[in-house]
Amino acid sequence: MPNPKSIPNAGAIDICPLDEMPEHGARGFEVAVANGELLNIIVWRDGESLRAFENKCPHLGLPLETFPDRFLSKDASTLICSAHGARFNADGLCTSGPCQGDGLTKLDVRIIGAGPRIVLEATP
């Protein structure tokens, strides 16, 4: 089952303006966290619903996509790992493939401001 990850930083980490996210799509981002580490994430937008996961398949620890921002199935209902074809539902749970039953690490994102912008929630 997906487990939340704490991002060591005070405040929120800016990801992108909301209008840069396709209404029914997913994009990958690399963000710097407080300790200087880089974190690869996937932000998945489905209309008004927004979710994020660490871009790391639980099977081998590889990023899900081979080509930039190519994460979703044709019908945009699942994330797919390009290495072994594992499929992940909207909760990050692997529903088929070599890591079935495991999950992606879920991250907290929200929309802020009049702009509006997508931010990754960070915990102190």
C-alpha contacts under 8 A as a table, 3 or more apart, distances in Angstrom:
res1	aa1	res2	aa2	distance
1	M	92	G	7.71
1	M	93	L	5.81
1	M	101	G	6.63
1	M	102	D	5.42
1	M	103	G	4.91
1	M	104	L	7.85
2	P	91	D	7.19
2	P	92	G	5.85
2	P	93	L	6.09
2	P	102	D	7.01
2	P	103	G	4.31
2	P	104	L	5.26
2	P	105	T	5.28
2	P	106	K	5.95
3	N	103	G	7.46
3	N	104	L	7.40
3	N	105	T	5.24
3	N	106	K	5.82
4	P	105	T	5.82
4	P	106	K	4.74
4	P	107	L	5.78
4	P	108	D	7.75
5	K	105	T	6.36
5	K	106	K	6.40
5	K	107	L	5.94
6	S	107	L	7.81
6	S	122	A	6.70
6	S	123	T	5.91
7	I	33	V	6.79
7	I	121	E	7.51
7	I	122	A	4.84
7	I	123	T	5.59
7	I	124	P	7.68
8	P	33	V	6.55
8	P	34	A	5.83
8	P	35	N	7.17
8	P	122	A	6.28
8	P	123	T	5.68
8	P	124	P	5.57
9	N	12	A	7.55
9	N	33	V	6.32
9	N	34	A	4.83
9	N	35	N	7.86
9	N	122	A	5.41
9	N	123	T	5.80
9	N	124	P	5.27
10	A	34	A	7.89
10	A	122	A	6.22
10	A	123	T	6.09
10	A	124	P	4.94
11	G	121	E	6.94
11	G	122	A	5.59
11	G	123	T	7.02
11	G	124	P	7.67
12	A	119	V	5.96
12	A	120	L	5.57
12	A	121	E	4.74
12	A	122	A	5.14
13	I	31	V	7.67
13	I	33	V	7.81
13	I	119	V	5.35
13	I	120	L	4.98
13	I	121	E	6.54
13	I	122	A	6.89
14	D	117	R	7.37
14	D	118	I	6.44
14	D	119	V	4.51
14	D	120	L	6.43
15	I	29	F	7.42
15	I	31	V	7.48
15	I	117	R	7.34
15	I	118	I	5.46
15	I	119	V	5.19
15	I	120	L	6.70
16	C	20	E	6.72
16	C	21	M	7.93
16	C	117	R	5.71
16	C	118	I	5.46
16	C	119	V	7.32
17	P	20	E	5.55
17	P	21	M	7.46
17	P	115	G	6.93
17	P	116	P	5.99
17	P	117	R	4.13
17	P	118	I	5.95
18	L	21	M	5.54
18	L	111	I	7.48
18	L	115	G	7.79
18	L	116	P	5.73
18	L	117	R	5.04
18	L	118	I	5.77
19	D	22	P	7.27
19	D	116	P	7.91
21	M	25	G	7.10
21	M	26	A	7.33
21	M	27	R	7.21
21	M	45	R	7.05
22	P	25	G	5.03
22	P	26	A	7.13
22	P	45	R	6.96
23	E	45	R	5.88
23	E	46	D	5.89
23	E	47	G	5.11
23	E	48	E	7.90
24	H	44	W	7.77
24	H	45	R	5.51
24	H	46	D	4.51
24	H	47	G	5.90
24	H	76	A	7.03
25	G	44	W	5.89
25	G	45	R	5.50
25	G	46	D	6.58
25	G	72	L	7.23
25	G	76	A	6.87
26	A	42	I	6.63
26	A	43	V	5.51
26	A	44	W	4.17
26	A	45	R	6.10
26	A	69	D	6.36
26	A	70	R	7.62
26	A	71	F	6.44
26	A	72	L	6.91
27	R	42	I	5.68
27	R	43	V	5.49
27	R	44	W	6.64
27	R	68	P	7.81
27	R	69	D	4.65
27	R	70	R	7.66
27	R	71	F	7.59
28	G	40	N	7.03
28	G	41	I	5.64
28	G	42	I	4.53
28	G	43	V	6.39
28	G	55	N	7.55
28	G	68	P	7.09
28	G	69	D	5.50
29	F	40	N	5.74
29	F	41	I	5.30
29	F	42	I	6.38
29	F	43	V	7.72
30	E	38	L	6.30
30	E	39	L	5.52
30	E	40	N	4.46
30	E	41	I	6.26
31	V	38	L	5.51
31	V	39	L	5.25
31	V	40	N	6.49
31	V	41	I	7.63
32	A	36	G	5.92
32	A	37	E	5.74
32	A	38	L	4.53
32	A	39	L	6.24
33	V	36	G	5.58
33	V	37	E	5.57
33	V	38	L	6.25
33	V	39	L	7.05
34	A	37	E	7.22
39	L	54	E	7.33
40	N	54	E	6.01
40	N	55	N	5.31
40	N	56	K	7.80
41	I	52	A	6.79
41	I	53	F	5.63
41	I	54	E	4.40
41	I	55	N	4.64
42	I	52	A	5.41
42	I	53	F	5.29
42	I	54	E	6.20
42	I	55	N	5.57
43	V	50	L	7.15
43	V	51	R	5.84
43	V	52	A	4.40
43	V	53	F	6.77
44	W	50	L	5.82
44	W	51	R	5.33
44	W	52	A	6.05
45	R	48	E	7.15
45	R	49	S	5.74
45	R	50	L	4.59
45	R	51	R	6.57
46	D	49	S	5.08
46	D	50	L	6.45
47	G	50	L	7.84
50	L	109	V	7.33
50	L	110	R	7.49
51	R	90	A	7.89
51	R	106	K	7.96
51	R	107	L	7.48
51	R	108	D	7.24
51	R	109	V	6.44
52	A	106	K	6.08
52	A	107	L	5.19
52	A	108	D	6.55
52	A	109	V	6.39
53	F	92	G	7.30
53	F	104	L	6.17
53	F	105	T	5.40
53	F	106	K	4.44
53	F	107	L	5.16
54	E	104	L	6.59
54	E	105	T	5.36
54	E	106	K	6.54
54	E	107	L	6.87
55	N	62	L	7.82
55	N	63	P	5.18
55	N	64	L	6.13
55	N	104	L	7.77
56	K	61	G	5.04
56	K	62	L	5.23
56	K	63	P	4.66
56	K	64	L	6.26
56	K	104	L	6.96
56	K	105	T	7.92
57	C	60	L	6.15
57	C	61	G	4.88
57	C	62	L	5.43
57	C	63	P	6.12
57	C	64	L	6.00
57	C	81	C	6.83
57	C	104	L	6.51
58	P	61	G	5.44
58	P	62	L	7.96
58	P	99	C	6.47
58	P	102	D	6.69
58	P	103	G	6.56
58	P	104	L	6.40
59	H	62	L	7.88
59	H	98	P	6.55
59	H	99	C	5.20
62	L	83	A	7.79
63	P	66	T	7.72
63	P	81	C	7.59
64	L	71	F	6.67
64	L	80	I	6.64
64	L	81	C	4.21
64	L	82	S	5.70
64	L	83	A	7.10
65	E	68	P	6.54
65	E	69	D	6.85
65	E	70	R	5.62
65	E	71	F	5.64
65	E	80	I	7.76
65	E	81	C	6.21
65	E	82	S	5.46
65	E	83	A	7.91
66	T	70	R	7.25
66	T	82	S	6.07
66	T	83	A	7.78
67	F	70	R	5.68
71	F	79	L	5.29
71	F	80	I	5.62
71	F	81	C	7.20
71	F	82	S	7.99
72	L	75	D	7.71
72	L	76	A	5.14
72	L	77	S	7.01
72	L	78	T	5.66
72	L	79	L	4.54
72	L	80	I	5.85
73	S	76	A	4.94
73	S	77	S	6.26
73	S	78	T	5.52
73	S	79	L	6.23
73	S	80	I	6.38
74	K	77	S	7.84
75	D	78	T	7.91
76	A	79	L	7.66
77	S	89	N	7.07
77	S	90	A	7.43
78	T	87	R	6.05
78	T	88	F	5.41
78	T	89	N	5.01
78	T	90	A	6.62
79	L	87	R	5.64
79	L	88	F	5.02
79	L	89	N	6.63
79	L	90	A	7.90
80	I	85	G	5.90
80	I	86	A	5.63
80	I	87	R	4.63
80	I	88	F	6.38
81	C	84	H	6.08
81	C	85	G	5.08
81	C	86	A	5.14
81	C	87	R	6.54
82	S	85	G	5.50
82	S	86	A	7.70
84	H	97	G	6.97
84	H	98	P	7.27
85	G	97	G	6.11
86	A	94	C	6.61
86	A	95	T	7.52
86	A	96	S	5.50
86	A	97	G	4.12
86	A	98	P	6.44
86	A	99	C	6.85
86	A	100	Q	7.54
87	R	94	C	5.50
87	R	95	T	5.72
87	R	96	S	5.39
87	R	97	G	6.56
88	F	91	D	7.59
88	F	92	G	5.22
88	F	93	L	5.15
88	F	94	C	4.29
88	F	95	T	5.77
88	F	96	S	7.55
88	F	103	G	7.46
88	F	104	L	7.81
89	N	92	G	5.27
89	N	93	L	5.51
89	N	94	C	6.58
89	N	95	T	6.74
90	A	93	L	7.47
91	D	106	K	7.94
92	G	103	G	5.28
92	G	104	L	4.95
92	G	105	T	7.28
92	G	106	K	6.89
93	L	100	Q	7.80
93	L	101	G	6.44
93	L	102	D	6.05
93	L	103	G	4.24
93	L	104	L	6.48
94	C	97	G	7.29
94	C	99	C	6.25
94	C	100	Q	4.80
94	C	101	G	5.43
94	C	102	D	5.56
94	C	103	G	5.40
94	C	104	L	7.64
95	T	100	Q	5.33
95	T	101	G	6.45
96	S	99	C	7.25
96	S	100	Q	5.04
97	G	100	Q	5.48
99	C	102	D	5.53
99	C	103	G	7.85
107	L	120	L	7.35
107	L	121	E	7.69
108	D	120	L	5.93
108	D	121	E	5.32
108	D	122	A	7.93
109	V	118	I	6.77
109	V	119	V	5.52
109	V	120	L	4.42
109	V	121	E	5.53
110	R	118	I	5.72
110	R	119	V	5.54
110	R	120	L	6.65
110	R	121	E	7.17
111	I	116	P	6.35
111	I	117	R	5.46
111	I	118	I	4.59
111	I	119	V	6.23
112	I	115	G	7.62
112	I	116	P	5.55
112	I	117	R	5.41
112	I	118	I	6.49
112	I	119	V	7.18
113	G	116	P	4.82
113	G	117	R	6.37
